[in-house]
């Protein structure tokens, strides 16, 4: 995890972070425990799948651990 992201998570009550890369047209999803993005998706795929489907995919690993 980048140092600045680690500091941001440490400084607050954050569980998730989303980074939008407008140059690459990508969305990255991070959790406070991840060393790399939990998921990356292109804008095109996000629109195609819809937000609910994307969130279900991102939340799945957390639900499998429980």
Beta strands, then each sheet from edge to edge (+ up, - down):
strand 1: 16-21
strand 2: 26-31
strand 3: 39-42
sheet 1: 1+ 2- 3+
end
